[in-house]
Amino acid sequence: MQAPSLHYSITPSLRCMTPGLEHYLVVSALLFCLGLLGVVTRRNLLVMYMSLELMLNAANLALVSFSRFNDNLNGQILVFFIITVAAAEVSVGLALIVALYRKRQTAHVEDLTTMKL
């Protein structure tokens, strides 16, 4: 009697279930379009700001997926620095939105068309 093998081969049906580069890029494009739709249609500054961040994260997802499928870590390292800079940008952006809200008592874009004090 032969001992059972510890190495199992992946069946062809399971091999085609792994997501490829095109799957990641489709998700990235959908996220980017959703963010673009939020920027174009919404008039609240906070929602527009969150939509811009969604667009940035969609670009990061595309960059990481290209990096992964090319077996190159440069894209992932670049995304690490982009996320670091985006964290600082979020704090400055939210501070500006809060300052505008305190001054004008509104966060709607059409009420902030003139930047006069």
C-alpha positions in Angstrom: 0.0 0.0 0.0 1.3 3.4 -1.0 1.4 6.4 1.3 -1.0 9.2 0.3 0.7 12.1 -1.5 0.8 15.4 0.4 1.0 17.5 -2.8 -2.4 18.1 -4.3 -2.8 19.4 -7.8 -5.2 22.2 -8.6 -8.0 21.1 -10.8 -8.6 23.2 -14.0 -11.9 24.4 -12.7 -10.3 25.9 -9.6 -7.5 27.4 -11.6 -9.8 29.6 -13.6 -11.5 30.9 -10.5 -8.4 32.9 -9.4 -8.9 36.6 -10.3 -6.6 37.9 -13.0 -5.3 41.4 -13.8 -8.4 42.3 -15.8 -10.6 41.6 -12.7 -8.7 44.0 -10.6 -8.7 46.7 -13.3 -12.4 46.4 -13.8 -13.0 46.9 -10.0 -10.5 49.8 -10.1 -12.4 51.4 -13.1 -15.7 50.9 -11.4 -14.5 52.6 -8.2 -13.0 55.4 -10.2 -16.2 56.0 -12.1 -18.2 55.9 -8.8 -15.9 58.5 -7.4 -16.2 60.6 -10.5 -20.0 60.4 -10.4 -19.9 61.5 -6.8 -17.7 64.5 -7.6 -19.9 65.6 -10.6 -23.4 65.1 -9.1 -23.0 65.9 -5.4 -22.9 69.4 -4.0 -21.7 68.7 -0.5 -18.0 69.4 0.1 -17.6 66.4 2.4 -19.2 64.0 -0.1 -17.1 65.5 -2.9 -14.0 65.0 -0.8 -14.8 61.4 -0.1 -15.4 60.8 -3.8 -12.0 62.3 -4.6 -10.4 59.9 -2.0 -12.3 57.0 -3.7 -10.8 58.0 -7.0 -7.3 58.1 -5.5 -7.8 54.6 -3.9 -9.0 53.3 -7.3 -5.8 54.5 -8.9 -3.9 52.9 -6.0 -5.6 49.6 -6.6 -4.7 49.6 -10.3 -1.1 50.4 -9.4 -0.9 47.6 -6.9 -2.5 45.1 -9.3 0.0 46.0 -12.1 2.8 45.7 -9.6 1.6 42.3 -8.4 1.1 40.8 -11.9 4.5 42.1 -13.1 6.3 40.7 -10.1 7.7 44.1 -9.3 7.4 45.8 -5.9 8.0 49.3 -7.1 4.3 50.0 -7.6 3.5 48.8 -4.1 6.2 50.9 -2.6 4.9 53.9 -4.5 1.3 53.2 -3.2 2.7 53.2 0.3 4.1 56.7 -0.1 0.9 57.8 -1.9 -1.2 56.6 1.1 1.1 58.4 3.5 0.8 61.7 1.6 -2.9 61.2 1.3 -3.3 60.9 5.0 -1.6 64.3 5.5 -3.8 65.7 2.6 -6.9 64.5 4.3 -6.1 66.2 7.6 -5.4 69.6 5.8 -8.5 69.2 3.5 -10.8 68.4 6.4 -9.4 71.4 8.4 -10.2 73.7 5.5 -13.7 72.3 5.1 -14.3 72.7 8.9 -13.0 76.3 8.7 -15.3 77.1 5.7 -18.2 75.6 7.6 -17.6 77.6 10.7 -17.3 80.8 8.6 -20.3 80.2 6.3 -22.5 77.7 8.3 -22.9 75.6 5.1 -21.0 72.9 3.3 -22.8 73.1 0.0 -20.7 74.2 -3.0 -23.3 76.5 -4.5 -23.3 78.6 -1.3 -19.5 78.9 -1.4 -19.2 80.3 -5.0 -17.8 83.6 -3.8 -14.8 83.3 -1.5 -15.1 86.8 -0.1 -15.1 87.1 3.7 
